[in-house]
Amino acid sequence: CKKTFEDIEETVFKPEVNIFTHFSLGIGELKYAPIPDYPTLNKILVEALDNYNEMNSMMNLVLFRDAMEHVCRINRILESPRGNALLVGVGGSGKQSLARLAAFISNLEVFQITLRK
């Protein structure tokens, strides 16, 4: 590839961010498009988190790179028809918080099933 396209920058072929979301233009702007870079994604998610905290109980999240990518994945699953996911991981790793944020972005209601004997 480098031999054929010598005069074209390598970043064109290997973008830093390869994430597509339904909220790439902002919350409420439903258009499936790529995220240009991580600072833009962070800005959108911090805005969504602030809106969530205004309407619900306070949720303190540190949105590092992997957390932002997971929110995008969960949101993409929730936006798909009959989308569902099983989030598996160590307790306290933020699965529930990230799922709540992704559901809020998709304007979905979250509920929990409680088991009784």
C-alpha positions in Angstrom: 0.0 0.0 0.0 2.8 2.4 0.8 4.5 1.8 -2.5 1.4 2.5 -4.5 0.2 5.5 -2.4 3.5 7.2 -1.5 2.2 10.8 -1.6 -0.8 10.1 0.6 -0.5 10.3 4.4 -0.8 7.1 6.3 -3.5 8.5 8.6 -5.9 8.4 5.7 -5.7 4.6 5.7 -5.4 4.2 9.4 -7.6 6.7 11.2 -6.9 7.2 14.9 -10.5 6.5 15.8 -12.6 3.9 14.0 -15.9 4.3 15.9 -19.3 4.8 14.4 -22.2 5.9 16.6 -25.8 7.1 16.4 -24.9 10.2 18.3 -21.7 11.3 16.5 -23.3 14.7 15.7 -24.5 15.2 19.3 -27.2 13.8 21.6 -30.6 13.9 19.8 -29.0 14.1 16.4 -29.6 10.5 15.3 -27.3 9.9 12.4 -25.0 6.9 12.2 -21.7 8.4 11.4 -18.0 8.2 12.5 -16.5 10.0 15.4 -13.7 12.3 14.2 -11.5 12.0 17.3 -11.5 11.1 21.0 -11.8 14.7 22.4 -15.0 15.1 20.4 -16.4 11.8 21.7 -15.4 12.8 25.2 -17.2 16.1 24.9 -20.4 14.5 23.7 -20.3 11.8 26.4 -19.6 14.4 29.2 -22.5 16.4 28.0 -24.7 13.3 28.1 -23.5 12.4 31.5 -24.2 15.9 32.8 -27.8 15.7 31.4 -28.2 12.3 33.0 -27.0 13.7 36.4 -29.6 16.5 36.2 -32.5 14.1 35.7 -31.3 11.1 37.8 -29.2 10.4 40.9 -25.6 11.5 40.6 -23.3 9.1 38.6 -19.6 9.9 38.8 -17.9 8.4 35.8 -14.3 8.7 34.6 -14.6 8.5 30.8 -11.3 7.1 29.7 -10.8 5.7 26.2 -12.0 2.1 26.9 -15.1 3.4 28.8 -16.0 5.7 25.9 -15.6 2.8 23.4 -17.8 0.6 25.6 -20.5 3.2 25.8 -20.5 3.4 22.0 -20.7 -0.3 21.6 -23.6 -0.6 24.1 -25.4 2.2 22.5 -25.0 0.6 19.0 -26.5 -2.6 20.4 -29.4 -0.8 22.0 -30.2 1.2 18.8 -30.4 -2.0 16.7 -33.7 -3.8 16.4 -34.2 -6.3 19.2 -30.7 -5.4 20.4 -29.6 -7.1 23.6 -26.3 -7.7 25.3 -24.9 -9.6 28.3 -22.2 -7.5 29.9 -19.7 -9.7 31.6 -16.9 -8.5 33.9 -15.5 -8.1 37.4 -17.9 -6.5 39.9 -17.4 -2.8 40.2 -16.0 -2.3 36.8 -18.8 0.0 35.6 -20.9 -2.3 33.5 -24.2 -1.0 35.0 -23.1 2.7 34.9 -22.0 2.5 31.2 -25.2 0.7 30.3 -27.3 3.3 32.0 -25.5 6.1 30.2 -25.9 4.3 26.8 -29.6 3.8 27.5 -30.0 7.5 28.5 -28.4 8.5 25.2 -30.8 6.2 23.3 -33.8 7.6 25.3 -34.5 4.2 26.8 -35.9 3.4 30.2 -33.7 1.2 32.5 -35.3 -1.2 35.0 -33.9 -4.0 37.1 -35.5 -7.4 37.8 -35.3 -8.4 41.4 -35.5 -12.1 42.3 -37.5 -13.2 45.3 -37.9 -16.6 46.9 
